[in-house]
Amino acid sequence: MTGELIKLRRISRRALVRGALAGTATLALGNSSHAACMVTPRQAEGPFYPEHVLESDWDMTKVLGGTGRASGEVIEVIGQVRDDRCRAVGDCILEIWQANAEGRYAHPQDLSNKYPIDKNFQGYARIATDKDGHYRFMSIMPGSYPAGGDWIRPPHIHFKVRSAFSSLTTQMYFAGHEQNDHDYLLNNLESMEEKHALLVDFQQIRADGVRVGKFDLVLTRD
């Protein structure tokens, strides 16, 4: 086990404990009921994978030296990484990145959005699952943005997962959002089962009012 993974596991363990104490969220919600052991569909990495990262902890709503919390609705995402036989996969590295509440990425190539970069929004996290594959992070509800022509990308969060035997790049979407039905990437999936595997419901609400969604990730074991 590398030193980086040990450090990330310590941070993730503290984050998971804090999450359990912060509200009423449990691991019995979200997308896992649709297809417990179906491999999570792959999605494009996209053009805005971070080039320069100053901070990468589990709470993307705050940055060191910032003037407050990021703009937008604060959300919590929890989940578990499993393999295609429904076995937990521990010690995974997760990279998470997304647009801010206005649909703007902190990336030099994101020039099509008229909204400014949110200097209080981290926009990227690099975390580790615990030994049972569980993870947790805080973020904000991302905004939608134009992707060319009449294509408007719905709110989504990018995930890149690496385990000892497999890797996966995908995107998580917000169930019920009106723009989901018109997204080329989401609707290019072969079945409704695959589509539902990437849609997450945020109806669970913590005691402090933060909405929680569960996004389980299933890796193929070669």
Steps between C-alpha positions, in 0.01 A plus 500: 500500500643838401548788741249704300231236540564474875463877533184511289349213697558688826333811359210298354447312828469830690262629234282191525482529878408868479232415246344244730482757777382789282154375407266215433638374168547125465641274231157360416402744226595615153577324177602164650149355490484512119779255418702395801772314310474641148828660399471878508481638145803688378470865399737742332760674714415827327729791413517653848699247701694725741842619383609673820379393846576707808274311741338156477343403832151351543320834559480689171281776646793670673854598406793605712517878515150536359248764600213262570320195371454434129189645336209268438318221679725284717459126444658184634583196286558162659548157347680171484730345240423134424596249234266323258450221753368749757815482714628815663817645349709686756800729467387664176611845392219728383544822306195724480461824304213719387377844395400758759142608572493714185630223274859628482809279536821634650680404181681720245310340209156582640456821301139457388342583835430864583496435874810551716701236683393458864818557699343336805426177315765229493351326197714186538551232763736205526393258771533133597232249588518318830571126522135426416492728198303784659566863413354842571552857383332841523434719200242733347230436242677566167340721240417406143689654209497520117706229327457608138201568276177438688661250738478604865682268739293424810657520846749216543811399695798322347650194670824314436547187714812285527524170687773239513342315205292746299424864421189687394415848376135602512257780581227530762173678418220643713173306477201704391690786338316619189810512282586132551257395227689704240860416590685317223742317731243380749250395235762325290503216755360173368234434763284669761676286760834657407346847503348448844838382631633855444197687636507588869207612711575765763180471704676392821553806721743530791408663829677817386296518179768373259365265234679166463532271200650152477704408195631144506772407250539146366829399339562206272742242632708374209 
